[in-house]
Amino acid sequence: MNHYSSFYESKNLGQGYANDGGSYELRNNQNISRTLKMMANMNKEFGDFSTGLILGGELYDTESQTTRTWTNGGLIVPGKFYMGNSKANFGNRSLCERNKTNQFIVLHG
């Protein structure tokens, strides 16, 4: 299993005499991947004859989650970085994605 996470924070104080504007943004990304591989090998002899069988399989699963939150319209109080300090309603976006792949193999000889 592989697990990767990242966190991003952006603080913009603003410009001018009273630091007009300004912004604040938070992002969180998480990626998880899981792999399971299986294999079995069987041989059987019947007198002068022999046969073999190989069974195999793989399960692969990935999951990705992203969350982003940001201020809109500037900051009410310059230099105070939290979502409640947004002049307009703060923005929020979340995205979740999951993919699965399953394979099964049979070889006979």
N, C-alpha and C positions, 0 to 999 in steps of 0.2 A: 504494500500500500504506500502510495506517495501522497503527502499532504503539504500543500504550499499556501501560505497566507501572506498578504501584504496589506499595509495600512498607509494611507496617504492623508496628510493634513496641509491645507493651504491657508495662510493668513495674509491678508492685504490690508494694511493700515489705512489707506486712502491718500488723498493729495490735498494740497492747499493749506491755508491758514488753520482751518478747523478739521483737517484730515477728512474732508468730505468724501463720501463714497465708502470705500472699504468693502471687504468681503471675507467670508469664511466658508471653507469647504472641507468635508470629511468623506473619505472613500475607504471601503473595506472589500478586499477580494479574497476569495477562498476557492482553491481547486483541489479536488481529491480524485485520485485514480486507483482502482483496485484491479488486480489481475489474478486469476486462478487457472493453473494449467494442470491437466491430469493425463496420464498415459498408463495403459496396461498392455502387457505382452503375454500371450498364451501360446504354448506349443503342445501338440498332442500327437502321439505316434500310434498308428494302427497297423501292426505287423511291419510290412515293408514300406508302408506309406506314412508320411507325416504331414501335418498341416499346421499353419500358424495363423494367429489372429492378433491384430494390433488395434486397440481402441484408444482414441485420444479426444480430448476436449479442451476448450478454452473459454473462459468467461472474462469479459472485460467491461468495466463500468467506470464512467467518468461523471463527475458532478462539479458544477461551477456555480458560484453565487457571488453577486456583486451588489453592494449597497452604496448609494451616493446621496449625500445631503448637502445643501448649499443655501446661503443667504441670498435674498433678492432685494434690489433697490438700495443697497448700502447698509451700513451699521448705524443704529440709533445712537449708541455711545461709542465713539472711536476707541479702538484698542481693546474692546471687550469682545472676545471671540467665543460666542455660543449662539445657537440657532435662535433663541428667544430674543436676540438683539438685532434681528433682521427688520429693516424698515417695512418691507412687504412680507407676505407669507413666504416662508422658506420652502425650497423645492426638495423633493425626495423621489428617488428612483431605485427600484430593486429589480434584479433579474436573476432567475434561477434556470439552469439548464441541466439535463441529465441524458446521457447516451449509454446504451447497452449493446454489446456485441456477443453473441453466443455461437460457437462453432463446435461441430461434432464430426469426427473422422473415424471410418472403419476401413481397415485394409485386411484382406484375406489372401493367403497364398499357400 
